[in-house]
């Protein structure tokens, strides 16, 4: 399997500008915190994203609390944000919206 390569800063910055709520965390990650109605809704989002992460064999760091879920995407072996992170961050938005 070919692993994705780290994206240049301009590509990540452009993506972030088009995806409100996401932010750069250091040089290696992007993150977003989603506010939800209660713990059950936050857990449901984590589970849905988790299933997609398993399907794609790429897993975020997740913080779960009452009414919130924070996702941090990074490709550790590439040393930063890759196209795979951006794809899964966008999928996270889709799951949160629906």
C-alpha positions in Angstrom: 0.0 0.0 0.0 1.3 3.4 -0.9 1.1 5.8 2.0 0.0 9.4 1.4 2.6 12.1 1.4 2.5 15.3 3.6 0.8 18.2 1.9 2.5 21.6 1.5 1.3 24.4 3.8 -0.5 26.3 1.0 -2.7 23.3 0.2 -3.7 22.8 3.8 -4.3 26.5 4.3 -6.5 26.7 1.2 -8.5 23.6 2.4 -8.9 25.2 5.9 -10.3 28.4 4.4 -13.0 26.4 2.6 -13.9 24.3 5.6 -15.0 26.6 8.5 -14.4 25.3 12.0 -11.3 23.3 11.2 -8.0 24.7 12.4 -4.3 23.9 12.2 -2.8 22.3 15.3 1.0 22.8 15.1 2.5 21.8 11.8 1.2 18.2 11.8 -2.5 18.2 12.4 -5.9 19.7 11.8 -8.7 19.7 14.3 -12.3 20.6 14.9 -14.6 20.5 17.9 -18.3 19.8 17.2 -21.0 21.0 19.6 -23.9 18.6 19.9 -27.1 18.4 21.8 -26.0 15.9 24.5 -23.6 13.0 25.2 -25.5 10.5 23.1 -25.4 12.7 20.0 -21.6 13.3 20.5 -21.1 9.5 21.0 -23.1 8.8 17.9 -20.9 11.1 15.8 -17.7 9.5 17.2 -19.0 6.0 16.3 -20.0 7.0 12.8 -16.6 8.6 12.2 -14.9 5.6 13.8 -16.5 3.2 11.4 -15.3 5.3 8.4 -11.9 5.6 9.9 -11.7 1.8 10.3 -12.9 1.3 6.7 -10.2 3.6 5.5 -7.5 2.3 7.9 -6.8 5.8 9.2 -7.7 6.9 12.7 -8.1 10.3 14.3 -7.4 11.3 17.9 -10.8 11.9 19.5 -11.9 13.7 22.6 -15.5 13.0 23.7 -17.4 14.9 26.3 -21.0 15.9 27.1 -22.3 17.6 24.0 -18.9 17.8 22.2 -16.6 15.7 20.1 -13.2 16.9 18.9 -11.4 15.2 16.0 -7.7 15.6 15.3 -6.5 14.3 11.9 -2.8 13.7 11.1 -0.8 11.1 9.2 2.0 10.4 11.7 4.2 8.4 9.4 4.1 11.2 6.8 4.9 13.8 9.5 1.8 16.0 8.9 -1.5 16.5 7.1 -2.1 14.4 4.0 -4.9 14.2 1.4 -6.3 11.3 3.4 -6.7 13.6 6.5 -8.5 16.2 4.4 -10.8 13.5 2.9 -11.7 12.2 6.4 -12.1 15.6 7.9 -14.6 16.4 5.1 -16.3 13.1 5.8 -16.5 14.1 9.5 -18.3 17.3 8.5 -20.7 15.2 6.5 -21.5 12.9 9.4 -21.9 15.8 11.7 -24.4 17.5 9.3 -26.5 14.5 8.9 
